[in-house]
Amino acid sequence: MEHFTPADDGANLRLNQRRAVILRWWLLAAVAVAVSSAPSFLDVALPQLPMFGVVALMAGFNALVQWRARSEEPVGAGELFGQLCVDLVAMAILLYLSGGAANPLISFLLVPVAVAALSLPGAQTAIIAFLAVALYSLLMWQFLPLPIADAGRAARLHLAGMWLTFVVSAAMIAWFVARMTASIRERDSRLAAAREQALRAQRVGALGAMAAGAAHELGTPLATMAVVVGELEREPGLDPAAREDLALVQRQIAVCKEIISSLAARAGSLRPEQLQAQDAAAWLQGVRARWHTMRPRATSRLNIEDGAVASSIATEATLEQAVVNLLNNAADAAETEINIKLQAEAGKLRIVIEDRGSGFPAEVLRQAGRAPLPAKRGAGIGLLLAFSAVERLGGRIVLDNPAAGGGRATIELPLLPRIGT
């Protein structure tokens, strides 16, 4: 089951830190262009040397943060909080050198506040907001005025600067918020999947406990049936056809005894020491043979593709049970030959089971593996158990209805290194 720990929060903070690095590069580039072009294009004298000094220091700081963000070490909220404080102070210094609160770029002080609101706890966000307000207030009476003698021209430049600031701020905030929202949706999706998996594991555990009890209770009636069938077989003058049917019943009783004797073990949780590395083709052939013992009237064809020869997989008793459940579903769907394919590609083994029945109902395709379903087309609790068994081995089951008709169940499992290599 997937859990969410402080490590996940650190990963989210690292991702937000990387986004903040990108925003900082954009902002520094915009400031560098504005400082270098203002004297020529706007005829506004600026203290370029100290301003370029602040830009250079922030570029070095951002390069250090970017290097830090590339590492896999956890990132704390205090680290991002400190970086946003540095951003605010640096922007305040640049604004102090270029007109203070009268500079239309003053609205850029809101960008770190927006980043903090989306990334940091409430207390740290409040501190960032308070710092931004304090710096804005300070810049209203402590600043170096811009040397613009024409009041009308100064007003026009201010309005143009406000428009530019709004466009840039809107673009930066929208970019950051859109990606943060996508991250939140992804996290919510992972949480929902984790909850669903926990509920599914709870259902399977309950079914396992019931299976263990059923195995204990079914032993006595099966033993009685075996005795009765044995006595009937010893009856003199028994019709040969009836004797053949009794032999079939005796074999089926033996299969039932074998199944219930392992139910208690299969009901337990999967342990690493229960896994066995086996030749995939030989294992599948054995499962198919044992299944035909239980379903002697069913027919199937096994096709082992070249890529799957000598492939090795990790198997466990519940995996065989999953394959048998899917084969039973296919046999119940149609009284025609079942196609079984064994394929290996891109590090995955695929067991494909196809039938020529009516296909899976839409409800089964939508809900299979998530909850027990009504036992239509053999797609009830057996599918839930099959999905759980395969997922515990790191694989998955895909159900679909091919265009040619019928139903198809595909088991995907991770491949082990090839046997003999």
Residue, then its C-alpha position, 0 to 999 in steps of 0.5 A: m500500500e502507498h503511504f504519504t510521509p514527510a518524505d513526500d512533503g519534502a519531494n513536493l517542496r523540492l519540486n516547488q523550489r525548482r519552480a521558484v528557481i525558474l521564476r527567479w531566472w525569468l525575473l533576473a533576466a527581466v531586471a537585467v534587460a530593464v537596467s541595461s536598456a532604460p538609459s538608452f530607450l527611456d532616457v532614465a538614468l539608473p545607478q547601474l553598477p550597484m543594480f547589476g551588482v545585486v543582479a549578479l549576487m542573486a544570479g549566484f544565489n539562484a545557481l546555488v539553489q538550483w544545484r541544491a534542488r537537483s540533489e535528492e536530499p529532502v527539502g524543508a519548508g524553512e529552506l524555501f522560506g529563507q529563499l523567499c525572504v532573500d528574494l524580497v530583500a533583493m527586490a526591495i534593494l533594486l526598487y530602492l535604487s530605482g524610485g522606491a514605491a513609485n517604481p511600477l515594478i513594485s508589484f513584483l513583491l507579490v510573486p514571492v507571496a504567491v509562491a509562499a501561499l502555495s508552498l509553505p505552512g500558514a505561519q511562514t506564509a504570514i511572515i512572508a506577506f508581512l515582510a512584503v508589506a513592510l518593505y513596500s511601506l519602507l520604500m514609500w519614504q526611503f528610496l532614490p528618486l528617478p531623475i525625470a523632470d517632465a511630470g507628464r512623461a513620468a506619468r506615461l512611463h509609470l502607466a506603461g510600467m504598471w501594464l508591463t508589471f501586470v502582464v509579467s506578474a500575471a504570467m508568472i503567477a499563472w504558470f506557477v499556480a497551474r503547475m502547483t494545481a497539477s501537483i495537488r491533483e496528482r497527489d489527490s489521485r495518489l491518495a485516492a488510489a492508496r485508499e482504494q488499495a487499502l480497502r481492497a486489501q481489507r476485503v481480500g483479507a476478510l475473504g482469506a479468513m473466510a477461506a481458511g474457515a471454509a477449508h476447515e469445514l469442507g474437509t469432513p463432507l469431502a471425506t464423506m463423499a470420497v467414501v460414498v463414491g468409493e463404495l459405489e465404485r465397488e458395486p458389482g454389475l455397475d454400468p461401465a458409463a456410470r463407473e467412468d462417471l464415478a471415477l471422474v467424480q473421484r478425481q474431482i474430489a481429490v482436486c477439491k481436497e488439494i485445493i482446500s488443503s492449501l487455502a489456509a496458506r494462500a489466505g495469508s499475506l505474501r512473504p518474500e520467502q514464498l517467491q520462487a523463480q521458475d521457467a515461465a513456459a514450464w510453469l504456465q504449462g503446469v498450471r494449464a494441465r492442472w486446470h484441465t484436471m478441474r475442467p476436463r471438458a474445457t479446451s484450450r490452446l497454448n502459444i509460447e512466443d519466441g521471446a518468452v522461451a527460457s524467460s523466468i518469473a517469480t511465482e507464488a501459489t496465489l499467482e496460479q490461483a489468479v490464472v486459474n480464475l481467469l481461465n475459469n472466467a473464459a471457460d464460463a463465457a463460451e464453450t469454445e477453445i480458449n487461446i492462451k499466449l505467453q509473451a515477453e517484451a520490454g522486461k515484462l511477461r504477458i499471459v494473454i487469455e482470450d475467449r470467443g464469448s460475449g465480452f466483458p460487461a462495461e461494469v466489469l471493465r470499469q470496476a474489476g479488481r476494485a470491488p467484488l462484482p455480481a457473478k455474471r460471466g464468471a467475473g465476481i470475487g474471482l477477479l478481485l482475488a486475481f487482481s490482488a494476487v498479481e498486484r502483490l507480485g508487482g504486476r497488473i491485469v488488463l481486461d478488454n474486449p478485442a474488436a474481433g469479439g470475445g473477451r481478453a484478460t492480460i496478466e503483466l508481470p516483471l521478468l527476472p534475468r533469463i535462465g542460463t544467463 
